[in-house]
Amino acid sequence: MPQPETPSHTPTQKAETFLAFLLLSTIPAFVAGISTFAALWAVDKLRDSVWDAAAEQLPPVLSQLSPLLLCLAGGLIIGLWTRRCGFKLDTMHQVFGICRKEGGYRIPHLGKTLGLFFAPIVFGGAIGPEAGIAGFAAAGFTAVLDKTRIGGTGALSADTHPFRRAIRTLLDTDDEAQASKEAKETLQELPLRKLWKVLLWILAAIFFVLGWACVSHVLGSAGEMPRFEGIDYATADWGAGIVALLLGYAFALFALAAQKVAASISSAIGPDPLKKALLAGLVLGGLACILPDLTFSGQDDIVDLIDTWQSWAPALLILVAFVKICMTKMCVALDWTGGEFFPTIFCGVALGYAVASLMGADPLLPVAVASGAAVGGWTRKPILSTAVLALCFPPIALPVVLAASWIAAELPHPQKKAA
């Protein structure tokens, strides 16, 4: 790609150059925010349409078996589509790992990736949307970074108007990834480079959120977590909180064991995605015909639990939580790839309500503690766990969530590195 000169610019040229950088950063970020939310909204609506249609169209004899029929159909579609794609959807942890290692993230093929994102959610996988959304958002921000670097080097050239030169540089680029690497070296020499970089990233993040918010305002909400009320610490039952902490920690250990078992099953089946996806659909659909709330990510089910938890037997709440996390680990291992945070939060909430029911306590403290321990014990990252749980717990509850996450992460752990 053409290397920019570094002449002394007039104040007007400097302002125009900064404007070019600004537009190269904010416009793609705005589009990325719109696209990411649109994907989340579309998969939510398609899922609801498929399951509502099955409930309405199937005869009464088969309606009880609709989870099995839909999950088997999902297994067939996921297996065949994964075969065709030749790759799998990356989990959120994999996306972050690639970003750290390579400095960005790129989707192999947008259409194929959308299919891998949509199918497990639409057909009832016990997974959340955060894996696909993380990939789309990371790819969007990588595109913003690439375009800012490439176009920015063009904008620094003095032979034409900065923004016109930036667009021409972008249009002349054949290999965007390679051009971005070359541009990165060029931009290292910019005065106040770090300040520019921080400012442009802040603006890009703001415009990403604005794009997300604009589509949300037009289309309506999608993929949101429910919000709990604040804890009244003066009247809270701390005995129930301790029991919830221990139960959440035990659940986290169980989840890690379930993950190992699911990985072993996947290895035993072999590389064929059709066999793996069909098995996942069979097991998930069959159990969903017997136990409630095993399918989907759990966000809507938490809303139902908030209103109905007192009508549940505590043992059933605990059973559903432990079986659901097995289904989540199985889905991820057997190519129904998706997020694990939202199902784990549901399980923590169910455990908290079980403790509250058993001990006759107000549920807000045990729910917060069990959720923190479940997520923190699984991730062993208390800050990350608390940040995610802030989606559903108010600020006054977050100190308890953080404490439970930290304790569960620090307690004896089978995968803990030796000191």
C-alpha positions as CSV (number, residue, x, y, z in Angstrom):
1,M,0.0,0.0,0.0
2,P,1.2,3.6,-0.6
3,Q,3.3,4.9,2.3
4,P,2.2,8.4,3.5
5,E,4.5,11.3,3.6
6,T,4.9,13.2,6.8
7,P,4.9,16.8,5.8
8,S,4.2,19.7,8.1
9,H,0.4,20.3,7.9
10,T,-1.4,23.6,8.2
11,P,-3.9,23.9,11.0
12,T,-6.7,23.3,8.5
13,Q,-5.1,20.2,7.1
14,K,-4.6,18.9,10.6
15,A,-8.2,19.4,11.4
16,E,-9.3,17.7,8.2
17,T,-6.9,14.8,8.9
18,F,-8.4,14.3,12.4
19,L,-11.9,14.4,10.9
20,A,-10.9,11.7,8.4
21,F,-9.6,9.5,11.3
22,L,-12.8,10.3,13.2
23,L,-15.1,9.2,10.4
24,L,-13.1,6.1,9.7
25,S,-13.5,5.1,13.3
26,T,-17.1,6.0,14.2
27,I,-19.0,5.2,11.0
28,P,-17.9,1.5,10.8
29,A,-18.4,1.2,14.6
30,F,-22.0,2.6,14.3
31,V,-22.7,0.1,11.5
32,A,-21.2,-2.8,13.6
33,G,-23.4,-1.9,16.5
34,I,-26.5,-1.9,14.2
35,S,-25.5,-5.2,12.6
36,T,-24.7,-7.0,15.9
37,F,-28.0,-6.0,17.5
38,A,-29.9,-6.9,14.4
39,A,-28.4,-10.4,14.5
40,L,-29.5,-10.8,18.1
41,W,-33.0,-9.5,17.5
42,A,-33.4,-11.7,14.4
43,V,-32.4,-14.9,16.2
44,D,-34.7,-14.2,19.1
45,K,-37.7,-13.6,16.8
46,L,-36.9,-16.7,14.7
47,R,-36.6,-18.9,17.7
48,D,-40.0,-17.7,19.1
49,S,-41.7,-18.1,15.7
50,V,-40.4,-21.7,15.3
51,W,-41.4,-22.9,18.8
52,D,-44.8,-21.0,18.7
53,A,-45.5,-22.6,15.3
54,A,-44.7,-26.1,16.6
55,A,-47.0,-25.6,19.6
56,E,-49.8,-24.4,17.4
57,Q,-49.5,-26.8,14.5
58,L,-48.6,-30.1,16.1
59,P,-51.5,-32.4,17.1
60,P,-52.1,-32.8,20.8
61,V,-50.5,-36.3,20.8
62,L,-47.2,-34.8,19.5
63,S,-47.2,-31.5,21.3
64,Q,-45.7,-33.0,24.4
65,L,-42.9,-34.3,22.2
66,S,-42.3,-31.0,20.5
67,P,-38.9,-30.4,22.4
68,L,-37.7,-33.8,21.1
69,L,-38.8,-33.2,17.6
70,L,-37.4,-29.7,17.3
71,C,-34.1,-30.6,19.0
72,L,-33.7,-33.6,16.6
73,A,-34.4,-31.3,13.7
74,G,-31.9,-28.9,15.1
75,G,-29.3,-31.6,15.4
76,L,-29.8,-32.6,11.8
77,I,-29.5,-29.0,10.5
78,I,-26.5,-28.1,12.8
79,G,-24.7,-31.3,11.9
80,L,-25.2,-30.9,8.1
81,W,-24.4,-27.1,8.2
82,T,-21.2,-27.6,10.2
83,R,-20.1,-30.3,7.7
84,R,-20.7,-27.8,4.9
85,C,-19.0,-24.9,6.6
86,G,-15.8,-26.9,7.5
87,F,-15.4,-24.9,10.8
88,K,-17.3,-24.3,14.0
89,L,-18.5,-21.2,15.8
90,D,-15.9,-19.9,18.3
91,T,-16.9,-19.6,21.9
92,M,-16.6,-16.3,23.7
93,H,-13.4,-17.5,25.4
94,Q,-11.9,-18.5,22.0
95,V,-12.8,-15.2,20.5
96,F,-11.1,-13.3,23.4
97,G,-8.1,-15.6,23.1
98,I,-7.7,-15.0,19.4
99,C,-8.0,-11.2,20.0
100,R,-5.2,-11.3,22.6
101,K,-3.0,-13.5,20.4
102,E,-3.6,-11.9,17.0
103,G,-4.7,-8.4,17.9
104,G,-8.1,-8.8,16.3
105,Y,-10.7,-11.2,15.1
106,R,-12.1,-12.1,11.7
107,I,-15.1,-14.2,10.7
108,P,-14.2,-16.8,8.1
109,H,-17.5,-16.4,6.2
110,L,-20.3,-14.2,7.3
111,G,-23.2,-16.2,5.9
112,K,-21.9,-19.5,7.2
113,T,-21.1,-18.0,10.6
114,L,-24.6,-16.6,10.9
115,G,-26.0,-20.1,10.2
116,L,-23.8,-21.6,13.0
117,F,-25.0,-18.8,15.3
118,F,-28.7,-19.1,14.5
119,A,-29.3,-22.8,14.4
120,P,-28.4,-23.8,18.0
121,I,-30.4,-21.0,19.5
122,V,-33.4,-21.3,17.2
123,F,-33.8,-25.1,17.9
124,G,-33.6,-24.8,21.7
125,G,-29.9,-25.3,22.6
126,A,-29.1,-24.8,26.3
127,I,-26.7,-22.0,25.3
128,G,-26.8,-18.2,25.2
129,P,-26.1,-15.8,22.4
130,E,-23.0,-14.3,23.8
131,A,-20.6,-16.5,21.9
132,G,-21.8,-15.4,18.5
133,I,-22.4,-11.8,19.6
134,A,-18.9,-11.6,21.0
135,G,-17.5,-12.9,17.6
136,F,-19.6,-10.4,15.6
137,A,-18.7,-7.5,17.9
138,A,-15.0,-8.4,17.9
139,A,-15.0,-8.8,14.1
140,G,-16.7,-5.4,13.8
141,F,-14.2,-3.7,16.0
142,T,-11.3,-5.4,14.1
143,A,-12.8,-4.0,10.9
144,V,-13.0,-0.5,12.5
145,L,-9.3,-0.8,13.6
146,D,-8.2,-2.0,10.1
147,K,-10.1,0.8,8.3
148,T,-8.8,3.4,10.7
149,R,-5.3,2.3,10.2
150,I,-5.4,1.9,6.4
151,G,-7.5,5.0,5.7
152,G,-5.6,7.0,8.3
153,T,-2.3,6.4,6.6
154,G,-3.8,7.7,3.4
155,A,-5.3,10.8,5.2
156,L,-1.8,11.7,6.4
157,S,-0.7,12.2,2.8
158,A,-0.7,15.8,1.7
159,D,-1.3,15.5,-2.1
160,T,-5.1,15.5,-1.9
161,H,-7.9,16.2,0.6
162,P,-7.3,13.9,3.6
163,F,-10.7,12.1,3.6
164,R,-10.6,11.7,-0.2
165,R,-7.1,10.2,0.1
166,A,-8.2,7.9,2.9
167,I,-11.1,6.5,0.8
168,R,-8.8,6.0,-2.2
169,T,-6.3,4.1,0.0
170,L,-9.1,1.9,1.3
171,L,-10.4,1.2,-2.2
172,D,-6.9,0.4,-3.5
173,T,-6.3,-2.2,-0.7
174,D,-6.4,-5.9,-1.7
175,D,-5.4,-7.6,1.5
176,E,-6.9,-5.6,4.3
177,A,-5.3,-7.6,7.1
178,Q,-1.8,-7.2,5.6
179,A,-2.4,-3.5,4.9
180,S,-3.5,-3.0,8.4
181,K,-0.3,-4.5,9.7
182,E,1.8,-2.2,7.5
183,A,-0.3,0.8,8.4
184,K,0.2,0.0,12.1
185,E,4.0,0.4,11.7
186,T,3.5,3.7,9.9
187,L,1.2,5.1,12.5
188,Q,3.7,4.3,15.3
189,E,5.5,7.5,14.3
190,L,2.5,9.7,14.8
191,P,3.0,12.4,17.5
192,L,0.6,11.8,20.4
193,R,-0.2,8.4,18.9
194,K,-1.4,6.8,22.1
195,L,-3.7,9.7,22.9
196,W,-5.2,9.5,19.4
197,K,-5.7,5.8,19.7
198,V,-7.5,6.1,23.1
199,L,-9.7,8.9,21.8
200,L,-10.7,7.0,18.6
201,W,-11.4,3.8,20.5
202,I,-13.6,5.6,23.0
203,L,-15.5,7.3,20.2
204,A,-15.8,4.0,18.3
205,A,-17.2,2.3,21.4
206,I,-19.7,5.1,21.9
207,F,-20.9,4.9,18.3
208,F,-21.1,1.1,18.5
209,V,-23.4,1.5,21.5
210,L,-25.4,4.2,19.7
211,G,-25.9,1.9,16.7
212,W,-27.1,-0.9,19.0
213,A,-29.4,1.5,20.9
214,C,-30.9,2.9,17.7
215,V,-31.9,-0.5,16.4
216,S,-33.1,-1.5,19.8
217,H,-35.3,1.6,19.9
218,V,-36.8,0.8,16.5
219,L,-37.2,-3.0,16.8
220,G,-37.6,-3.5,20.5
221,S,-35.4,-5.3,23.1
222,A,-33.7,-8.6,22.5
223,G,-31.5,-10.8,24.6
224,E,-31.8,-8.8,27.7
225,M,-31.3,-10.2,31.2
226,P,-34.0,-9.6,33.9
227,R,-33.2,-7.2,36.7
228,F,-33.4,-8.1,40.4
229,E,-34.3,-5.7,43.2
230,G,-31.7,-4.5,45.7
231,I,-30.8,-6.5,48.8
232,D,-31.9,-5.3,52.2
233,Y,-28.8,-6.2,54.2
234,A,-30.4,-5.3,57.5
235,T,-33.0,-8.1,57.2
236,A,-31.1,-10.5,55.0
237,D,-30.7,-14.1,56.2
238,W,-26.9,-14.6,56.2
239,G,-27.3,-18.3,57.1
240,A,-29.1,-18.8,53.8
241,G,-26.3,-16.8,52.1
242,I,-23.7,-19.2,53.4
243,V,-25.7,-22.2,52.3
244,A,-26.1,-20.6,48.9
245,L,-22.4,-19.9,48.6
246,L,-21.5,-23.6,49.4
247,L,-24.2,-24.9,47.0
248,G,-23.0,-22.5,44.2
249,Y,-19.4,-23.6,44.7
250,A,-20.4,-27.3,44.6
251,F,-22.3,-26.5,41.4
252,A,-19.3,-24.9,39.8
253,L,-17.2,-28.0,40.6
254,F,-19.9,-30.2,39.1
255,A,-20.0,-28.0,36.0
256,L,-16.3,-28.4,35.4
257,A,-16.7,-32.2,35.8
258,A,-19.6,-32.1,33.3
259,Q,-17.4,-30.2,30.9
260,K,-14.8,-32.9,31.0
261,V,-17.4,-35.7,30.5
262,A,-18.9,-33.9,27.5
263,A,-15.4,-33.4,26.0
264,S,-14.8,-37.2,26.4
265,I,-18.0,-38.0,24.7
266,S,-17.2,-35.7,21.8
267,S,-13.8,-37.3,21.5
268,A,-15.3,-40.8,21.6
269,I,-17.8,-40.0,18.8
270,G,-15.1,-38.6,16.5
271,P,-14.9,-35.7,14.2
272,D,-18.3,-36.1,12.3
273,P,-20.4,-33.1,13.3
274,L,-23.6,-34.8,12.3
275,K,-23.3,-37.6,14.7
276,K,-22.4,-35.3,17.5
277,A,-25.2,-32.8,16.8
278,L,-27.8,-35.4,16.5
279,L,-26.8,-37.0,19.8
280,A,-27.0,-33.6,21.5
281,G,-30.5,-33.0,20.0
282,L,-31.7,-36.4,21.1
283,V,-30.5,-36.1,24.7
284,L,-31.5,-32.5,25.1
285,G,-34.9,-32.9,23.5
286,G,-35.7,-36.1,25.4
287,L,-34.9,-34.7,28.8
288,A,-36.7,-31.4,27.9
289,C,-39.9,-33.5,27.5
290,I,-39.6,-34.5,31.2
291,L,-37.9,-31.6,33.0
292,P,-38.8,-27.9,32.5
293,D,-36.4,-25.1,31.5
294,L,-33.6,-27.2,30.0
295,T,-33.8,-25.6,26.6
296,F,-32.7,-22.1,25.7
297,S,-30.3,-19.7,27.5
298,G,-32.5,-19.2,30.6
299,Q,-33.2,-15.4,30.4
300,D,-36.9,-15.8,30.0
301,D,-37.0,-18.7,32.5
302,I,-35.4,-16.4,35.1
303,V,-38.3,-14.0,34.6
304,D,-40.7,-16.9,35.2
305,L,-38.8,-18.0,38.3
306,I,-39.0,-14.5,39.8
307,D,-42.8,-14.9,39.8
308,T,-43.2,-18.6,40.4
309,W,-40.3,-19.9,42.5
310,Q,-42.4,-20.5,45.6
311,S,-44.5,-23.0,43.7
312,W,-41.4,-25.1,42.9
313,A,-40.1,-27.9,45.1
314,P,-36.6,-27.0,46.2
315,A,-35.3,-30.4,45.0
316,L,-36.7,-29.8,41.5
317,L,-35.0,-26.4,41.3
318,I,-31.7,-28.0,42.2
319,L,-32.2,-30.9,39.8
320,V,-33.0,-28.6,36.9
321,A,-29.9,-26.5,37.6
322,F,-27.6,-29.5,37.6
323,V,-29.1,-31.1,34.6
324,K,-29.3,-27.9,32.6
325,I,-25.6,-27.2,33.1
326,C,-24.9,-30.8,31.8
327,M,-27.0,-29.9,28.7
328,T,-25.0,-26.7,28.3
329,K,-21.7,-28.4,28.4
330,M,-22.9,-31.2,26.1
331,C,-24.3,-28.6,23.6
332,V,-20.9,-26.8,23.4
333,A,-18.9,-30.0,23.1
334,L,-21.2,-31.5,20.5
335,D,-21.2,-28.6,18.1
336,W,-24.3,-26.7,19.4
337,T,-21.9,-24.0,20.1
338,G,-23.0,-20.9,22.1
339,G,-22.5,-19.0,25.3
340,E,-22.3,-20.5,28.7
341,F,-22.7,-17.4,30.9
342,F,-26.5,-17.0,30.6
343,P,-27.3,-20.7,31.3
344,T,-25.0,-20.6,34.3
345,I,-26.6,-17.5,35.6
346,F,-30.0,-19.2,35.3
347,C,-28.7,-22.2,37.2
348,G,-27.3,-19.9,40.0
349,V,-30.6,-18.1,40.3
350,A,-32.5,-21.5,40.5
351,L,-30.1,-22.6,43.3
352,G,-30.6,-19.4,45.2
353,Y,-34.3,-19.8,45.1
354,A,-34.0,-23.4,46.2
355,V,-32.0,-22.3,49.3
356,A,-34.5,-19.5,50.0
357,S,-37.4,-22.0,49.8
358,L,-35.7,-24.6,52.0
359,M,-34.8,-22.0,54.7
360,G,-37.8,-19.8,54.5
361,A,-35.6,-16.8,53.7
362,D,-36.0,-13.7,51.5
363,P,-34.5,-14.8,48.1
364,L,-32.5,-11.8,47.1
365,L,-29.4,-12.5,49.1
366,P,-29.2,-16.3,48.4
367,V,-29.9,-15.7,44.7
368,A,-27.1,-13.1,44.4
369,V,-24.7,-15.3,46.4
370,A,-25.5,-18.5,44.5
371,S,-25.2,-16.8,41.1
372,G,-21.9,-15.2,42.0
373,A,-20.5,-18.5,43.3
374,A,-21.7,-20.5,40.3
375,V,-20.3,-18.1,37.7
376,G,-17.1,-17.1,39.7
377,G,-16.3,-20.7,40.6
378,W,-16.7,-21.7,36.9
379,T,-14.7,-18.9,35.4
380,R,-12.3,-18.3,38.3
381,K,-12.4,-14.6,37.3
382,P,-14.3,-12.7,39.9
383,I,-14.1,-9.3,38.2
384,L,-15.4,-10.7,34.9
385,S,-18.1,-12.7,36.7
386,T,-19.3,-9.6,38.6
387,A,-19.3,-7.5,35.5
388,V,-21.5,-10.0,33.7
389,L,-23.8,-10.4,36.7
390,A,-24.2,-6.7,36.8
391,L,-26.5,-7.2,33.8
392,C,-29.1,-8.5,36.3
393,F,-28.1,-7.4,39.8
394,P,-28.3,-3.7,40.9
395,P,-25.2,-1.9,42.2
396,I,-26.1,-2.5,45.9
397,A,-26.0,-6.3,45.4
398,L,-22.6,-6.3,43.5
399,P,-20.4,-6.3,46.6
400,V,-22.0,-9.6,47.7
401,V,-21.8,-11.0,44.2
402,L,-18.1,-10.1,44.0
403,A,-17.4,-11.6,47.4
404,A,-19.1,-14.9,46.5
405,S,-17.4,-15.0,43.1
406,W,-14.0,-14.4,44.7
407,I,-14.5,-17.0,47.4
408,A,-15.7,-19.6,45.0
409,A,-12.8,-18.9,42.7
410,E,-10.2,-19.2,45.6
411,L,-11.6,-22.4,47.2
412,P,-10.0,-25.7,46.3
413,H,-10.4,-26.3,42.6
414,P,-9.5,-29.3,40.4
415,Q,-8.1,-27.1,37.6
416,K,-6.3,-24.7,39.9
417,K,-2.7,-24.2,39.0
418,A,-0.2,-25.2,41.5
419,A,1.4,-22.3,43.2
